[in-house]
Amino acid sequence: MIEVSINKKFINFILIFLTHIFLYSTNVKSETFISENVTPGCKFAFSNYFKDFVKIKNNNAIFTIQERTPEIKYTSTKDLEVSIQITIKKINNPNSPSITLFMALPRGKKFGDFIIPNLRKNLCFGKFKKFIRSNTESKAQDVPQTSLPHELNKEKILKKKTEEQSENKNIKYLKIKTFNLSKEKFDYNSLKKIRISKTFPRFRLVGEESCKSNKSTNNKWKNTIIFYGDKNFLWGVRDYSIGFTPQNGVRIYMGIRKNDKIIFKVIEAHERWDNMLNWINGYALDLKNQSIKDALRQTLKGKYASSGSYRRQCELKFTKIIKTIDTYDHLKNISFLEKKQKKALKQMNKLGFEFLEKYDFENVKILSKELYKKEEEKLAEK
């Protein structure tokens, strides 16, 4: 009877999921869910295969689902508030068999179902529900009920002042040697660190860049570039090694605030054409009398003219803004940024541009990791 019940549950779950999987919503946000008292089989699967998405604390599984993660397919429809598929390889090998976690939460229901059907020894399934970690709520609990309105206002002012002090409003472009003739091995750890805000990045952006040149053929192209930033600093990388036709090249975008504008410096190195310290000129966001959120609706326009006859015009639009929602989200973003910067600067070094500095994403990652650990410990105590 138990086996029949499990199989029936599994079949119904898969039918629901397959009905909705193709209705992917582009407005998905990062969400957190929890399953209490998970089985030993599920613990093993989550800890060994899905550790990037699921954390185990006191027999509870905490699922963190992030938008635009390649392994995740996320659906939100009229019938299902949440429908998720996470597929990973059992080992880091393209030929390795895949293992999939399915999750579905019907609208109007407190609990949803999850299952990992393709485990050989132990079938993992169970219930889950939404789990919201609210910084506002946790801080509100620390405020005595006898607090007066002016005391609460003082706390808000102090919090805002602390956040402002953590920001670095004097960020600079990274220094570069234009011709790298050194035979020494690239040492990323020895680069001078440029301090950034402890809360960077506040958001990530989907940038759509379209360009046109005066060449007779192949004179139009488009790129999608992911940026990370706050109101003082934006960072993005165009990695030519990623795509259908990989190439050896990289382009770095650094947007630095100067008074009421964020002005971009774009550097490119490529094995097939000349390296450029100013790949495009003119990209800037106007922040005068408006918030960074409003400014990001602008279309950035730039031009490039070589010493010869070559000309290029480009436009950059930010099509989507995704806010950093919690400590875990921040840790994932800053960890990715650190790896991306290291790879980009190493590529630049091989192609002839030697960077003398790096942005201190590593220190922000350490601080974020410590904060996340403290939050998890508090959660475990409850």
BALOBA-1460 file (C-alpha; in Angstrom, 3 decimals):
// residues 382
<rec num="1" residu="m" x="0.000" y="0.000" z="0.000"/>
<rec num="2" residu="i" x="2.847" y="2.381" z="0.785"/>
<rec num="3" residu="e" x="4.530" y="1.708" z="-2.561"/>
<rec num="4" residu="v" x="1.258" y="2.212" z="-4.488"/>
<rec num="5" residu="s" x="0.617" y="5.469" z="-2.625"/>
<rec num="6" residu="i" x="4.106" y="6.775" z="-3.409"/>
<rec num="7" residu="n" x="3.850" y="5.849" z="-7.114"/>
<rec num="8" residu="k" x="0.431" y="7.458" z="-7.445"/>
<rec num="9" residu="k" x="1.707" y="10.609" z="-5.750"/>
<rec num="10" residu="f" x="4.739" y="10.692" z="-8.019"/>
<rec num="11" residu="i" x="2.662" y="10.263" z="-11.220"/>
<rec num="12" residu="n" x="0.228" y="13.033" z="-10.223"/>
<rec num="13" residu="f" x="3.122" y="15.328" z="-9.343"/>
<rec num="14" residu="i" x="4.861" y="14.794" z="-12.706"/>
<rec num="15" residu="l" x="1.621" y="15.354" z="-14.662"/>
<rec num="16" residu="i" x="1.038" y="18.658" z="-12.866"/>
<rec num="17" residu="f" x="4.619" y="19.761" z="-13.457"/>
<rec num="18" residu="l" x="4.749" y="18.850" z="-17.173"/>
<rec num="19" residu="t" x="1.469" y="20.663" z="-17.779"/>
<rec num="20" residu="h" x="2.976" y="23.939" z="-16.569"/>
<rec num="21" residu="i" x="6.718" y="23.759" z="-17.239"/>
<rec num="22" residu="f" x="6.533" y="25.552" z="-20.603"/>
<rec num="23" residu="l" x="4.760" y="28.577" z="-19.150"/>
<rec num="24" residu="y" x="7.965" y="30.105" z="-17.738"/>
<rec num="25" residu="s" x="7.482" y="33.573" z="-16.297"/>
<rec num="26" residu="t" x="10.172" y="36.254" z="-16.872"/>
<rec num="27" residu="n" x="9.122" y="38.087" z="-13.715"/>
<rec num="28" residu="v" x="10.242" y="35.388" z="-11.275"/>
<rec num="29" residu="k" x="11.936" y="36.577" z="-8.110"/>
<rec num="30" residu="s" x="14.251" y="34.744" z="-5.774"/>
<rec num="31" residu="e" x="12.266" y="32.807" z="-3.191"/>
<rec num="32" residu="t" x="12.988" y="30.675" z="-0.124"/>
<rec num="33" residu="f" x="11.093" y="27.553" z="0.991"/>
<rec num="34" residu="i" x="11.403" y="25.116" z="3.901"/>
<rec num="35" residu="s" x="10.658" y="21.421" z="4.418"/>
<rec num="36" residu="e" x="10.613" y="20.238" z="8.018"/>
<rec num="37" residu="n" x="11.884" y="16.875" z="9.297"/>
<rec num="38" residu="v" x="13.178" y="15.551" z="5.973"/>
<rec num="39" residu="t" x="14.064" y="11.871" z="5.589"/>
<rec num="40" residu="p" x="17.653" y="10.551" z="5.698"/>
<rec num="41" residu="g" x="17.430" y="9.792" z="1.963"/>
<rec num="42" residu="c" x="16.495" y="13.412" z="1.210"/>
<rec num="43" residu="k" x="19.250" y="14.677" z="3.510"/>
<rec num="44" residu="f" x="21.786" y="12.646" z="1.565"/>
<rec num="45" residu="a" x="20.513" y="13.880" z="-1.815"/>
<rec num="46" residu="f" x="20.328" y="17.548" z="-0.776"/>
<rec num="47" residu="s" x="23.752" y="17.532" z="0.912"/>
<rec num="48" residu="n" x="25.566" y="15.734" z="-1.902"/>
<rec num="49" residu="y" x="23.814" y="16.810" z="-5.097"/>
<rec num="50" residu="f" x="21.796" y="19.975" z="-4.422"/>
<rec num="51" residu="k" x="24.011" y="21.717" z="-1.847"/>
<rec num="52" residu="d" x="24.097" y="24.927" z="-3.948"/>
<rec num="53" residu="f" x="20.315" y="25.243" z="-3.648"/>
<rec num="54" residu="v" x="19.366" y="23.417" z="-0.424"/>
<rec num="55" residu="k" x="20.809" y="23.796" z="3.088"/>
<rec num="56" residu="i" x="20.122" y="21.311" z="5.904"/>
<rec num="57" residu="k" x="19.600" y="22.712" z="9.422"/>
<rec num="58" residu="n" x="18.255" y="20.585" z="12.305"/>
<rec num="59" residu="n" x="16.511" y="18.089" z="9.983"/>
<rec num="60" residu="n" x="14.954" y="20.968" z="8.029"/>
<rec num="61" residu="a" x="15.732" y="21.641" z="4.359"/>
<rec num="62" residu="i" x="15.889" y="25.298" z="3.267"/>
<rec num="63" residu="f" x="15.496" y="25.779" z="-0.493"/>
<rec num="64" residu="t" x="16.778" y="29.022" z="-2.060"/>
<rec num="65" residu="i" x="15.541" y="29.440" z="-5.635"/>
<rec num="66" residu="q" x="17.247" y="32.144" z="-7.683"/>
<rec num="67" residu="e" x="16.110" y="33.547" z="-11.004"/>
<rec num="68" residu="r" x="18.299" y="33.051" z="-14.079"/>
<rec num="69" residu="t" x="20.181" y="30.113" z="-12.609"/>
<rec num="70" residu="p" x="20.883" y="27.685" z="-15.505"/>
<rec num="71" residu="e" x="20.003" y="24.560" z="-13.500"/>
<rec num="72" residu="i" x="16.581" y="25.928" z="-12.490"/>
<rec num="73" residu="k" x="13.350" y="26.095" z="-14.484"/>
<rec num="74" residu="y" x="10.691" y="28.107" z="-12.646"/>
<rec num="75" residu="t" x="7.001" y="28.442" z="-13.500"/>
<rec num="76" residu="s" x="4.261" y="30.550" z="-11.933"/>
<rec num="77" residu="t" x="0.790" y="30.142" z="-13.472"/>
<rec num="78" residu="k" x="-2.924" y="30.476" z="-12.811"/>
<rec num="79" residu="d" x="-3.074" y="27.107" z="-11.018"/>
<rec num="80" residu="l" x="0.413" y="26.800" z="-9.576"/>
<rec num="81" residu="e" x="1.938" y="29.539" z="-7.462"/>
<rec num="82" residu="v" x="5.286" y="27.755" z="-7.736"/>
<rec num="83" residu="s" x="6.486" y="24.984" z="-10.071"/>
<rec num="84" residu="i" x="10.225" y="24.290" z="-10.038"/>
<rec num="85" residu="q" x="12.601" y="21.873" z="-11.719"/>
<rec num="86" residu="i" x="16.262" y="21.748" z="-10.630"/>
<rec num="87" residu="t" x="18.466" y="19.466" z="-12.748"/>
<rec num="88" residu="i" x="22.120" y="18.814" z="-11.964"/>
<rec num="89" residu="k" x="24.825" y="16.313" z="-12.911"/>
<rec num="90" residu="k" x="25.726" y="13.704" z="-10.287"/>
<rec num="91" residu="i" x="29.391" y="14.493" z="-10.883"/>
<rec num="92" residu="n" x="31.174" y="17.335" z="-12.693"/>
<rec num="93" residu="n" x="31.223" y="15.611" z="-16.059"/>
<rec num="94" residu="p" x="29.069" y="16.305" z="-19.170"/>
<rec num="95" residu="n" x="28.499" y="12.546" z="-19.611"/>
<rec num="96" residu="s" x="27.361" y="12.058" z="-16.024"/>
<rec num="97" residu="p" x="23.687" y="11.083" z="-15.483"/>
<rec num="98" residu="s" x="21.374" y="13.871" z="-14.320"/>
<rec num="99" residu="i" x="19.306" y="14.014" z="-11.168"/>
<rec num="100" residu="t" x="16.205" y="16.222" z="-10.900"/>
<rec num="101" residu="l" x="14.310" y="17.804" z="-8.011"/>
<rec num="102" residu="f" x="10.655" y="18.664" z="-8.751"/>
<rec num="103" residu="m" x="8.662" y="21.106" z="-6.579"/>
<rec num="104" residu="a" x="5.057" y="22.310" z="-6.947"/>
<rec num="105" residu="l" x="2.939" y="24.584" z="-4.735"/>
<rec num="106" residu="p" x="-0.746" y="24.981" z="-5.801"/>
<rec num="107" residu="r" x="-2.299" y="28.427" z="-5.424"/>
<rec num="108" residu="g" x="-4.236" y="28.910" z="-2.196"/>
<rec num="109" residu="k" x="-2.432" y="26.045" z="-0.459"/>
<rec num="110" residu="k" x="0.020" y="26.384" z="2.416"/>
<rec num="111" residu="f" x="2.007" y="23.246" z="1.516"/>
<rec num="112" residu="g" x="3.396" y="21.955" z="-1.752"/>
<rec num="113" residu="d" x="5.062" y="18.670" z="-2.741"/>
<rec num="114" residu="f" x="8.632" y="17.906" z="-3.771"/>
<rec num="115" residu="i" x="10.164" y="14.718" z="-5.161"/>
<rec num="116" residu="i" x="13.443" y="13.370" z="-6.576"/>
<rec num="117" residu="p" x="12.232" y="10.412" z="-8.661"/>
<rec num="118" residu="n" x="15.492" y="9.231" z="-10.250"/>
<rec num="119" residu="l" x="17.412" y="8.213" z="-7.128"/>
<rec num="120" residu="r" x="18.371" y="4.558" z="-7.375"/>
<rec num="121" residu="k" x="18.268" y="3.537" z="-3.724"/>
<rec num="122" residu="n" x="16.059" y="6.036" z="-1.905"/>
<rec num="123" residu="l" x="13.000" y="7.797" z="-3.253"/>
<rec num="124" residu="c" x="13.044" y="11.305" z="-1.793"/>
<rec num="125" residu="f" x="9.747" y="13.158" z="-1.434"/>
<rec num="126" residu="g" x="7.955" y="15.405" z="1.044"/>
<rec num="127" residu="k" x="6.083" y="18.620" z="1.788"/>
<rec num="128" residu="f" x="7.381" y="22.185" z="1.699"/>
<rec num="129" residu="k" x="6.090" y="25.686" z="2.346"/>
<rec num="130" residu="k" x="7.197" y="29.284" z="1.847"/>
<rec num="131" residu="f" x="9.867" y="30.560" z="4.191"/>
<rec num="132" residu="i" x="10.418" y="34.315" z="4.465"/>
<rec num="133" residu="r" x="13.475" y="35.698" z="6.209"/>
<rec num="134" residu="s" x="12.657" y="39.315" z="6.910"/>
<rec num="135" residu="n" x="15.390" y="41.609" z="8.197"/>
<rec num="136" residu="t" x="12.693" y="44.154" z="9.028"/>
<rec num="137" residu="e" x="10.738" y="41.652" z="11.131"/>
<rec num="138" residu="s" x="13.799" y="40.417" z="13.036"/>
<rec num="139" residu="k" x="14.834" y="43.960" z="13.886"/>
<rec num="140" residu="a" x="11.295" y="44.890" z="14.900"/>
<rec num="141" residu="q" x="11.343" y="42.065" z="17.449"/>
<rec num="142" residu="d" x="14.386" y="43.647" z="19.089"/>
<rec num="143" residu="v" x="12.585" y="46.962" z="19.621"/>
<rec num="144" residu="p" x="10.888" y="47.177" z="23.054"/>
<rec num="145" residu="q" x="7.119" y="47.606" z="22.921"/>
<rec num="146" residu="t" x="7.488" y="50.755" z="25.018"/>
<rec num="147" residu="s" x="9.621" y="52.450" z="22.327"/>
<rec num="148" residu="l" x="8.298" y="55.866" z="21.445"/>
<rec num="149" residu="p" x="7.913" y="57.084" z="17.829"/>
<rec num="150" residu="h" x="10.902" y="59.422" z="18.093"/>
<rec num="151" residu="e" x="13.052" y="56.506" z="19.357"/>
<rec num="152" residu="l" x="12.065" y="54.415" z="16.348"/>
<rec num="153" residu="n" x="12.917" y="57.361" z="14.065"/>
<rec num="154" residu="k" x="16.353" y="57.543" z="15.693"/>
<rec num="155" residu="e" x="16.913" y="53.875" z="14.899"/>
<rec num="156" residu="k" x="15.954" y="54.414" z="11.262"/>
<rec num="157" residu="i" x="18.272" y="57.418" z="10.998"/>
<rec num="158" residu="l" x="21.117" y="55.442" z="12.613"/>
<rec num="159" residu="k" x="20.564" y="52.513" z="10.240"/>
<rec num="160" residu="k" x="20.597" y="54.813" z="7.215"/>
<rec num="161" residu="k" x="23.739" y="56.571" z="8.480"/>
<rec num="162" residu="t" x="25.499" y="53.218" z="8.997"/>
<rec num="163" residu="e" x="24.634" y="52.126" z="5.459"/>
<rec num="164" residu="e" x="25.888" y="55.413" z="4.019"/>
<rec num="165" residu="q" x="29.166" y="55.077" z="5.931"/>
<rec num="166" residu="s" x="29.691" y="51.613" z="4.470"/>
<rec num="167" residu="e" x="29.495" y="53.012" z="0.939"/>
<rec num="168" residu="n" x="32.561" y="54.093" z="-0.973"/>
<rec num="169" residu="k" x="31.586" y="57.072" z="-3.111"/>
<rec num="170" residu="n" x="35.115" y="57.559" z="-4.444"/>
<rec num="171" residu="i" x="35.547" y="54.372" z="-6.453"/>
<rec num="172" residu="k" x="38.013" y="54.663" z="-9.324"/>
<rec num="173" residu="y" x="38.633" y="52.824" z="-12.580"/>
<rec num="174" residu="l" x="41.169" y="50.028" z="-12.290"/>
<rec num="175" residu="k" x="44.736" y="50.926" z="-13.320"/>
<rec num="176" residu="i" x="46.211" y="49.070" z="-16.288"/>
<rec num="177" residu="k" x="49.508" y="48.615" z="-18.067"/>
<rec num="178" residu="t" x="48.721" y="48.776" z="-21.775"/>
<rec num="179" residu="f" x="51.499" y="46.431" z="-22.872"/>
<rec num="180" residu="n" x="52.101" y="43.380" z="-20.747"/>
<rec num="181" residu="l" x="55.609" y="42.150" z="-21.642"/>
<rec num="182" residu="s" x="56.262" y="40.542" z="-18.272"/>
<rec num="183" residu="k" x="57.090" y="36.844" z="-18.250"/>
<rec num="184" residu="e" x="55.965" y="36.501" z="-14.658"/>
<rec num="185" residu="k" x="52.889" y="34.399" z="-13.949"/>
<rec num="186" residu="f" x="49.711" y="36.382" z="-13.353"/>
<rec num="187" residu="d" x="49.188" y="36.737" z="-9.584"/>
<rec num="188" residu="y" x="45.617" y="37.798" z="-8.899"/>
<rec num="189" residu="n" x="46.117" y="37.767" z="-5.114"/>
<rec num="190" residu="s" x="48.922" y="40.351" z="-5.277"/>
<rec num="191" residu="l" x="46.815" y="43.021" z="-7.008"/>
<rec num="192" residu="k" x="46.031" y="46.187" z="-5.074"/>
<rec num="193" residu="k" x="42.473" y="46.152" z="-3.709"/>
<rec num="194" residu="i" x="40.007" y="48.946" z="-4.447"/>
<rec num="195" residu="r" x="37.429" y="49.181" z="-1.645"/>
<rec num="196" residu="i" x="33.756" y="49.044" z="-2.531"/>
<rec num="197" residu="s" x="30.532" y="49.198" z="-0.511"/>
<rec num="198" residu="k" x="29.960" y="46.345" z="1.942"/>
<rec num="199" residu="t" x="26.448" y="45.996" z="0.536"/>
<rec num="200" residu="f" x="27.521" y="45.764" z="-3.122"/>
<rec num="201" residu="p" x="25.752" y="44.708" z="-5.282"/>
<rec num="202" residu="r" x="22.311" y="46.095" z="-4.440"/>
<rec num="203" residu="f" x="20.936" y="44.742" z="-7.733"/>
<rec num="204" residu="r" x="21.828" y="42.955" z="-10.939"/>
<rec num="205" residu="l" x="20.794" y="44.141" z="-14.394"/>
<rec num="206" residu="v" x="20.131" y="42.556" z="-17.754"/>
<rec num="207" residu="g" x="21.768" y="44.814" z="-20.341"/>
<rec num="208" residu="e" x="20.952" y="44.590" z="-24.057"/>
<rec num="209" residu="e" x="23.662" y="46.193" z="-26.215"/>
<rec num="210" residu="s" x="23.111" y="46.753" z="-29.945"/>
<rec num="211" residu="c" x="25.830" y="48.095" z="-32.243"/>
<rec num="212" residu="k" x="26.307" y="49.104" z="-35.862"/>
<rec num="213" residu="s" x="29.538" y="49.793" z="-37.723"/>
<rec num="214" residu="n" x="30.397" y="51.236" z="-41.132"/>
<rec num="215" residu="k" x="31.735" y="47.898" z="-42.404"/>
<rec num="216" residu="s" x="30.117" y="46.560" z="-45.558"/>
<rec num="217" residu="t" x="29.381" y="43.111" z="-44.040"/>
<rec num="218" residu="n" x="28.540" y="41.822" z="-40.555"/>
<rec num="219" residu="n" x="28.005" y="45.406" z="-39.470"/>
<rec num="220" residu="k" x="25.227" y="44.833" z="-36.903"/>
<rec num="221" residu="w" x="25.252" y="42.791" z="-33.710"/>
<rec num="222" residu="k" x="23.630" y="42.463" z="-30.280"/>
<rec num="223" residu="n" x="24.915" y="41.241" z="-26.918"/>
<rec num="224" residu="t" x="23.281" y="40.442" z="-23.593"/>
<rec num="225" residu="i" x="25.467" y="41.536" z="-20.666"/>
<rec num="226" residu="i" x="24.740" y="41.016" z="-16.961"/>
<rec num="227" residu="f" x="25.671" y="44.003" z="-14.797"/>
<rec num="228" residu="y" x="25.895" y="44.275" z="-11.012"/>
<rec num="229" residu="g" x="25.722" y="47.562" z="-9.157"/>
<rec num="230" residu="d" x="24.489" y="50.180" z="-6.745"/>
<rec num="231" residu="k" x="24.008" y="53.934" z="-7.007"/>
<rec num="232" residu="n" x="27.760" y="54.583" z="-7.197"/>
<rec num="233" residu="f" x="29.234" y="51.722" z="-9.190"/>
<rec num="234" residu="l" x="28.268" y="49.348" z="-12.026"/>
<rec num="235" residu="w" x="30.306" y="46.363" z="-13.215"/>
<rec num="236" residu="g" x="29.773" y="44.066" z="-16.222"/>
<rec num="237" residu="v" x="31.743" y="41.638" z="-18.388"/>
<rec num="238" residu="r" x="31.325" y="40.483" z="-21.980"/>
<rec num="239" residu="d" x="33.082" y="37.113" z="-22.091"/>
<rec num="240" residu="y" x="33.693" y="35.988" z="-25.677"/>
<rec num="241" residu="s" x="34.564" y="32.468" z="-24.519"/>
<rec num="242" residu="i" x="30.898" y="31.875" z="-23.622"/>
<rec num="243" residu="g" x="28.505" y="31.249" z="-26.504"/>
<rec num="244" residu="f" x="27.870" y="29.133" z="-29.582"/>
<rec num="245" residu="t" x="31.133" y="30.244" z="-31.230"/>
<rec num="246" residu="p" x="33.666" y="30.741" z="-28.399"/>
<rec num="247" residu="q" x="36.487" y="33.220" z="-28.973"/>
<rec num="248" residu="n" x="39.476" y="34.347" z="-26.954"/>
<rec num="249" residu="g" x="38.430" y="37.805" z="-25.813"/>
<rec num="250" residu="v" x="36.900" y="39.786" z="-22.976"/>
<rec num="251" residu="r" x="35.349" y="43.218" z="-22.499"/>
<rec num="252" residu="i" x="35.001" y="44.913" z="-19.092"/>
<rec num="253" residu="y" x="32.484" y="47.674" z="-18.254"/>
<rec num="254" residu="m" x="33.234" y="49.922" z="-15.259"/>
<rec num="255" residu="g" x="30.617" y="52.549" z="-14.414"/>
<rec num="256" residu="i" x="31.854" y="55.082" z="-11.836"/>
<rec num="257" residu="r" x="29.809" y="57.870" z="-10.263"/>
<rec num="258" residu="k" x="31.117" y="61.389" z="-10.846"/>
<rec num="259" residu="n" x="28.822" y="64.043" z="-9.360"/>
<rec num="260" residu="d" x="25.393" y="63.492" z="-10.923"/>
<rec num="261" residu="k" x="26.489" y="60.948" z="-13.526"/>
<rec num="262" residu="i" x="27.730" y="57.383" z="-13.742"/>
<rec num="263" residu="i" x="30.327" y="57.398" z="-16.514"/>
<rec num="264" residu="f" x="31.470" y="54.160" z="-18.118"/>
<rec num="265" residu="k" x="34.932" y="53.090" z="-19.155"/>
<rec num="266" residu="v" x="34.880" y="50.067" z="-21.470"/>
<rec num="267" residu="i" x="38.058" y="48.063" z="-22.092"/>
<rec num="268" residu="e" x="38.410" y="45.190" z="-24.535"/>
<rec num="269" residu="a" x="41.155" y="42.683" z="-25.342"/>
<rec num="270" residu="h" x="40.829" y="40.146" z="-28.149"/>
<rec num="271" residu="e" x="43.232" y="37.893" z="-30.006"/>
<rec num="272" residu="r" x="41.694" y="38.624" z="-33.421"/>
<rec num="273" residu="w" x="41.803" y="42.435" z="-33.356"/>
<rec num="274" residu="d" x="43.489" y="45.330" z="-31.587"/>
<rec num="275" residu="n" x="43.083" y="45.786" z="-27.841"/>
<rec num="276" residu="m" x="41.169" y="48.936" z="-26.883"/>
<rec num="277" residu="l" x="41.327" y="51.015" z="-23.706"/>
<rec num="278" residu="n" x="38.255" y="52.914" z="-24.908"/>
<rec num="279" residu="w" x="36.092" y="50.446" z="-26.778"/>
<rec num="280" residu="i" x="33.217" y="52.948" z="-26.705"/>
<rec num="281" residu="n" x="32.921" y="56.572" z="-25.604"/>
<rec num="282" residu="g" x="29.828" y="58.292" z="-24.271"/>
<rec num="283" residu="y" x="28.071" y="55.693" z="-22.144"/>
<rec num="284" residu="a" x="26.701" y="57.586" z="-19.108"/>
<rec num="285" residu="l" x="23.713" y="57.571" z="-16.754"/>
<rec num="286" residu="d" x="22.309" y="60.958" z="-15.708"/>
<rec num="287" residu="l" x="21.320" y="60.860" z="-12.022"/>
<rec num="288" residu="k" x="20.427" y="64.503" z="-11.616"/>
<rec num="289" residu="n" x="17.120" y="64.895" z="-9.722"/>
<rec num="290" residu="q" x="16.271" y="61.197" z="-10.029"/>
<rec num="291" residu="s" x="16.913" y="57.887" z="-8.319"/>
<rec num="292" residu="i" x="19.209" y="55.203" z="-9.679"/>
<rec num="293" residu="k" x="16.118" y="53.102" z="-10.437"/>
<rec num="294" residu="d" x="14.685" y="55.855" z="-12.652"/>
<rec num="295" residu="a" x="18.075" y="56.549" z="-14.248"/>
<rec num="296" residu="l" x="18.405" y="52.921" z="-15.308"/>
<rec num="297" residu="r" x="15.468" y="53.421" z="-17.682"/>
<rec num="298" residu="q" x="17.693" y="55.611" z="-19.862"/>
<rec num="299" residu="t" x="19.237" y="54.407" z="-23.121"/>
<rec num="300" residu="l" x="23.000" y="54.799" z="-23.085"/>
<rec num="301" residu="k" x="24.542" y="55.876" z="-26.397"/>
<rec num="302" residu="g" x="28.184" y="55.723" z="-27.405"/>
<rec num="303" residu="k" x="30.521" y="56.028" z="-30.377"/>
<rec num="304" residu="y" x="33.954" y="54.856" z="-31.412"/>
<rec num="305" residu="a" x="36.147" y="56.221" z="-34.210"/>
<rec num="306" residu="s" x="39.502" y="54.656" z="-35.046"/>
<rec num="307" residu="s" x="42.501" y="56.619" z="-36.349"/>
<rec num="308" residu="g" x="41.557" y="55.219" z="-39.737"/>
<rec num="309" residu="s" x="38.118" y="54.978" z="-41.308"/>
<rec num="310" residu="y" x="36.395" y="52.528" z="-38.962"/>
<rec num="311" residu="r" x="33.357" y="53.843" z="-37.055"/>
<rec num="312" residu="r" x="30.996" y="52.206" z="-34.551"/>
<rec num="313" residu="q" x="27.812" y="53.323" z="-32.761"/>
<rec num="314" residu="c" x="26.197" y="51.436" z="-29.877"/>
<rec num="315" residu="e" x="23.203" y="51.642" z="-27.561"/>
<rec num="316" residu="l" x="22.835" y="49.975" z="-24.172"/>
<rec num="317" residu="k" x="19.476" y="49.431" z="-22.488"/>
<rec num="318" residu="f" x="18.816" y="47.823" z="-19.120"/>
<rec num="319" residu="t" x="15.796" y="45.611" z="-19.696"/>
<rec num="320" residu="k" x="15.469" y="44.168" z="-16.207"/>
<rec num="321" residu="i" x="16.426" y="45.125" z="-12.641"/>
<rec num="322" residu="i" x="16.629" y="42.354" z="-10.017"/>
<rec num="323" residu="k" x="17.132" y="43.551" z="-6.444"/>
<rec num="324" residu="t" x="19.318" y="41.692" z="-3.959"/>
<rec num="325" residu="i" x="16.646" y="40.398" z="-1.585"/>
<rec num="326" residu="d" x="18.480" y="38.844" z="1.369"/>
<rec num="327" residu="t" x="21.864" y="37.803" z="2.758"/>
<rec num="328" residu="y" x="21.975" y="34.514" z="0.857"/>
<rec num="329" residu="d" x="21.165" y="36.287" z="-2.410"/>
<rec num="330" residu="h" x="23.924" y="38.804" z="-1.665"/>
<rec num="331" residu="l" x="26.429" y="36.034" z="-0.915"/>
<rec num="332" residu="k" x="25.653" y="34.237" z="-4.187"/>
<rec num="333" residu="n" x="26.001" y="37.447" z="-6.209"/>
<rec num="334" residu="i" x="29.264" y="38.627" z="-4.673"/>
<rec num="335" residu="s" x="30.778" y="35.125" z="-4.895"/>
<rec num="336" residu="f" x="29.956" y="35.000" z="-8.594"/>
<rec num="337" residu="l" x="31.399" y="38.491" z="-9.093"/>
<rec num="338" residu="e" x="34.698" y="37.525" z="-7.453"/>
<rec num="339" residu="k" x="35.090" y="34.517" z="-9.766"/>
<rec num="340" residu="k" x="34.073" y="36.569" z="-12.830"/>
<rec num="341" residu="q" x="36.558" y="39.351" z="-12.074"/>
<rec num="342" residu="k" x="39.390" y="36.879" z="-11.535"/>
<rec num="343" residu="k" x="38.707" y="35.144" z="-14.849"/>
<rec num="344" residu="a" x="38.349" y="38.444" z="-16.752"/>
<rec num="345" residu="l" x="41.582" y="39.973" z="-15.416"/>
<rec num="346" residu="k" x="43.470" y="36.755" z="-16.091"/>
<rec num="347" residu="q" x="42.221" y="36.749" z="-19.697"/>
<rec num="348" residu="m" x="43.153" y="40.400" z="-20.102"/>
<rec num="349" residu="n" x="46.658" y="39.654" z="-18.824"/>
<rec num="350" residu="k" x="47.152" y="36.893" z="-21.410"/>
<rec num="351" residu="l" x="45.929" y="39.180" z="-24.201"/>
<rec num="352" residu="g" x="48.213" y="42.111" z="-23.328"/>
<rec num="353" residu="f" x="46.484" y="44.247" z="-20.677"/>
<rec num="354" residu="e" x="48.056" y="43.924" z="-17.225"/>
<rec num="355" residu="f" x="45.738" y="45.090" z="-14.452"/>
<rec num="356" residu="l" x="47.488" y="46.507" z="-11.396"/>
<rec num="357" residu="e" x="44.329" y="46.641" z="-9.249"/>
<rec num="358" residu="k" x="41.121" y="44.758" z="-8.564"/>
<rec num="359" residu="y" x="37.844" y="45.610" z="-6.867"/>
<rec num="360" residu="d" x="37.681" y="44.112" z="-3.387"/>
<rec num="361" residu="f" x="34.765" y="41.749" z="-3.990"/>
<rec num="362" residu="e" x="36.579" y="39.187" z="-1.856"/>
<rec num="363" residu="n" x="36.293" y="41.173" z="1.388"/>
<rec num="364" residu="v" x="32.597" y="41.822" z="0.764"/>
<rec num="365" residu="k" x="32.142" y="38.085" z="0.180"/>
<rec num="366" residu="i" x="33.823" y="37.280" z="3.514"/>
<rec num="367" residu="l" x="31.599" y="39.754" z="5.385"/>
<rec num="368" residu="s" x="28.471" y="38.482" z="3.644"/>
<rec num="369" residu="k" x="29.397" y="34.874" z="4.416"/>
<rec num="370" residu="e" x="29.843" y="35.685" z="8.115"/>
<rec num="371" residu="l" x="26.491" y="37.474" z="8.242"/>
<rec num="372" residu="y" x="24.743" y="34.598" z="6.478"/>
<rec num="373" residu="k" x="26.310" y="32.114" z="8.916"/>
<rec num="374" residu="k" x="25.007" y="34.126" z="11.886"/>
<rec num="375" residu="e" x="21.513" y="34.222" z="10.384"/>
<rec num="376" residu="e" x="21.571" y="30.457" z="9.874"/>
<rec num="377" residu="e" x="22.690" y="29.899" z="13.476"/>
<rec num="378" residu="k" x="19.819" y="32.081" z="14.767"/>
<rec num="379" residu="l" x="17.422" y="30.150" z="12.556"/>
<rec num="380" residu="a" x="18.688" y="26.843" z="13.938"/>
<rec num="381" residu="e" x="18.077" y="28.041" z="17.507"/>
<rec num="382" residu="k" x="14.376" y="28.628" z="16.853"/>
